[in-house]
Amino acid sequence: MSKIVELITADCGKIVPDSIDEYVKALGFEGLKKAITMNPIDIISEIKNSKIRGRGGAAYPCGSKWEHLYHIEHGPKYIVCNGDEGEPGTFKDKLLLGKNPLKVIEGMAIAGYVFGSNDGYIYIRGEYGNIQKIFQKAIDNAVTNGYLGENILGTTYSFNIHITTGAGAYVCGENSALLNSIEGKPGRPRIKPPHLAEVGLFGKPTLVNNVETFSYIPYIVKNGAESFTQYGTEDSKGTKLVCLSGNVVNRGVYEVSFGITLKELIFDIGGGIPKGKNFKMGQIGGPSGLCFSEEQLDTKLCYSDLRSKGLGIGSGAIIVIDDSNCIIDYLKCITEFFIHESCGKCTPCREGNRQLLILLNRFGNGAASKEDLETMKQLSSTMTFGSFCGLGQTAAKAFLSCYKNFKNEFENHIGKKCSAAICKFKEGEI
Amino acid sequence: MKIINLTINNQKISVPENTTILEAAKKIGVVVPTLCFHPDQSIKANCRVCLVEVKGSKTLSTACSTPVFEGMEVHTNSELARNARKTVLELILANHPQDCLICIRNNNCELQSLANTFGIRNNSFSSVVERKAIDLKNPSLVRDMSKCIKCGRCVEVCSEIQGINAITSGSRSKEFEITTAFNKPINETKCVLCGQCSLVCPVGAIYEKEDITRVQAALDNPDIHVVVQTAPAVRVSIGEEFGLAPGAVSTGKLVAALHRLGFNKVFDTDFSADLTIMEEGNELLERLQQGGTLPMITSCSPGWINYIEQFYPELIPHLSTCKSPQQMFGALAKTYYAEKTGISPDKIFVVSIMPCIAKKFESARPEMNSSGFRDVDAVLTTRELGRMITNAFIDFNVLIDEEFDAPLGISTGAGVIFGASGGVMEAALRTVYEIVTKEELDKLDFEEVRGFKGIKEAEVNIGGTILKVAIANSLKNARIILEKIKTGECDYKFIEVMCCPGGCIGGGGQPFGTKNITREARIKSIYEIDKSMPLRKSHKNPTILKLYDEFLGKPLSHKSHQLLHTHYGKESK
């Protein structure tokens, strides 16, 4: 298992999550201790030099985001941690929040120090009720021990973290919808510009980063950018948490160095496909991500290699699908998810997903025509290029990538053939 | 101001920074279709009908919301953009009932017009229309949410202009809808029935409850004497129903059309507006002299009455007890006019043509029957009148001007300015000044109370006493003043509140698609009419003087109180 490199997950499961003593013994809070002796701009330089990108899915360079916010002069500024991990097949934040919450707290506190912020909000998804309790205990203990709250570590810097939550809407994972939800408004995305760095939470400049991103901050500050950049590839530095799920033997969260291939992830770490079945495809980034075929298994887990194959890392979820599955059936399942989760505000997502399902159902029951395939392609393009936010823009990507890789399966369904024998065609009907 | 250089469809253009693609394109004659966009509202970018391609952007951009940047290269008609826009429109149409031929917005619908300009001939998508129950549970407003395209304009006007929040967006995905709290019918919400939502709705989802059939039945009955009154604001908007320019003054054609429709007498609400000034002006003087509740607030806007009754019942004593001109007219038609003509009031049917849908509710208030008969029997909006004229195959534009009938059609310029925000105030000041000082006003135009501003203030020297007055234009502004009254910070003596932006010329019963630019044109026309009138002061209206002489006695007389005043406070909605 040498392909696993545990920069931020080494302590998960080994220490009591909310214990300050155990966290400190594991060299926790060293990043914060160092940060408060540093000039904020030097911390930002370190983050920039680490070349870490946001781990929520959009992969925006973290240092640039911090630098932009730093140069905004008005305040107060808010620090927001996006812990609304709603992407199916993604459970890495769950691990970090539940098993090492103090690292997230430390990362947020460092950010707070950099931006002179006194308040941070962490939005933990409604389904993680127990984790919210653990996290709150961790906050309370950090306050009691002077790592959070008033006059942190005897300085004049004060920073408090507030936990907020929603009722389980996937779209609240979109940063602007998340801020609306914190403000008590319906969780629907905001129009941009203005960008959240300028007009964010409560209309104030705001930093929004993912749980995993914040977890890396203490490491980078404590050990320096170079320690981080020794892992990974030329354009993708450090490690990444990957969630293996689906038809794979060893499901779970693994911290790996960028550069590992999809094959190594699925077959070495993941242990391959169970029950003697064969690999059919994988979906990287969860339902909003793209599907890849066997031919793409040699692709390296890094931003440039994935992009060159038309893929993206997204949240880091890899859903493995074996050959007993039908593409149409799988896409129906994905589309039902998006129908459930669309906020309904914009036309392509609200109306597009339901129409996509109608079309998929035609393929599934033997009523599809070649024209339907054209309609689906045009619809998917409109959703991808024309939706208001990332949810709608990614909802049809599974279809587009499956169509690219498994075109014949769509055509077979027009001829009422389902190789996995899942779709039930009605006799005599077209 | 920084200038940005860009190209749109390969044409170079320079525009100030913060200009949107939509605005920039318009300047060079490039049309980008829109649907949720409304010039008086915030940018929503949710319909996605205005998608265009910006070179270098990984997605298409909405022209309405995207600001230009230096070196930007926009292609509004690339294959990608064109196909995406068409697909978006087809998606909307797949969830819209295709009953255009029998829809109230047939030929006057933004969606229909887009489908036409896009050249939609078939739709690849399956119809997903779900028919929802039409809300008909109030006398004014109909909501047919099956037709809603979820643009959000109605929600914004309700919340941002009126501050009511009776409607909001609810649920998500395919269940996403414009709804009320707990999805209750509108009469169980705090809706004041202003109808501003109907003006901004691009489709046939929100409109007035039509009463044309009942009016037509009265007209068809030879035993019924049908009289009609037309509100001040209708004469500057009815022409728009027949393709005339916004604000076109069509008084003579309006009267002629009403005669053609068969109304026995065509009268003018301007007359009862003059009467309102006599009563309300004297009421103000009485309150000033006898220590009555001040500030006194006008009571002629029924949406406003619904508002104060529901939101600020404790301030109702501030309201003038005057009925609105519409109701005063009705009460007189069934008494004074009935006596003069010898027609039994039970044979008189009073119709009002109003720029307003709340007037329908007002006329149906149980207490509005002081003569023993309903003051007003039916209220039609400007739009309904337009439809009636069309349905009767009357060619409005070639009608020769006709005059209002006597006696209840004689009015002054003070009556007509009731149609614009600040008009009631100005009319009152003209009369109050002259009653108090017994001198003639040098200048009749009180410019400071006119115009579109949210809150207008003025100080008028009336015989050495300074009278501080204010005008609230729309309900959100009314709330600001009411809060000041509550906290005792208000030193106004007299306040005019008009529920709708711009006053009645911007009312919820005016032609669909009324915008601020239309409102401004109508306001201009209202003051032009005033200026052209031989008489411009209510207390100089000879018919009003005769009315007092023959029938009412004097302002605030017992008879006036019985017929022309009322008590608000019952939340009768």
Contacts between the chains, C-beta under 8 A, distances in Angstrom:
chain1	res1	chain2	res2	distance
A	169	B	172	7.0
A	171	B	172	7.6
A	186	B	169	7.1
A	191	B	43	6.4
A	191	B	44	7.3
A	191	B	45	5.4
A	191	B	65	5.7
A	193	B	67	6.8
A	339	B	173	5.7
A	339	B	174	6.4
A	340	B	173	6.5
A	341	B	172	7.7
A	341	B	173	7.0
A	342	B	172	6.5
A	342	B	173	4.0
A	342	B	174	7.6
A	342	B	176	7.9
A	343	B	172	5.1
A	343	B	173	7.1
A	343	B	176	7.1
A	344	B	150	7.4
A	344	B	169	8.0
A	344	B	171	6.8
A	344	B	172	4.6
A	344	B	173	4.7
A	344	B	174	7.0
A	344	B	175	7.0
A	344	B	176	2.4
A	345	B	46	5.0
A	345	B	150	7.8
A	345	B	169	7.7
A	345	B	176	6.9
A	346	B	45	7.7
A	346	B	46	4.8
A	346	B	47	7.5
A	346	B	48	5.6
A	347	B	46	7.3
A	347	B	47	5.6
A	347	B	48	5.0
A	347	B	49	7.7
A	347	B	88	5.1
A	347	B	91	5.4
A	347	B	92	5.8
A	348	B	48	5.6
A	348	B	87	7.7
A	348	B	88	6.1
A	348	B	91	6.9
A	350	B	150	7.4
A	350	B	173	6.1
A	350	B	174	6.4
A	350	B	176	5.8
A	351	B	91	3.8
A	351	B	92	6.8
A	351	B	94	6.7
A	351	B	95	5.7
A	351	B	125	7.8
A	351	B	128	7.5
A	351	B	174	7.7
A	352	B	91	6.0
A	353	B	173	7.3
A	353	B	174	7.9
A	354	B	128	6.1
A	354	B	173	7.9
A	354	B	174	5.0
A	355	B	91	6.5
A	355	B	94	6.7
A	355	B	125	4.9
A	355	B	126	7.0
A	355	B	128	7.4
A	358	B	125	7.7
A	358	B	126	5.2
A	358	B	128	7.7
A	371	B	124	7.2
A	375	B	124	4.2
A	375	B	125	7.3
A	378	B	83	6.1
A	378	B	87	5.7
A	378	B	124	7.7
A	379	B	87	6.1
A	379	B	91	7.9
A	379	B	125	7.8
A	381	B	80	7.3
A	381	B	83	7.2
A	381	B	84	6.9
A	381	B	87	7.9
A	382	B	83	7.2
A	382	B	84	4.5
A	382	B	87	4.0
A	382	B	88	6.3
A	382	B	91	7.8
A	384	B	59	7.5
A	385	B	51	7.5
A	385	B	59	5.1
A	385	B	60	4.5
A	385	B	80	6.4
A	385	B	84	5.7
A	386	B	48	5.0
A	386	B	51	5.0
A	386	B	59	7.2
A	386	B	60	5.2
A	386	B	84	4.6
A	386	B	87	7.8
A	386	B	88	6.3
A	387	B	48	7.3
A	387	B	59	7.8
A	388	B	45	6.6
A	388	B	46	6.3
A	388	B	48	7.1
A	393	B	59	6.2
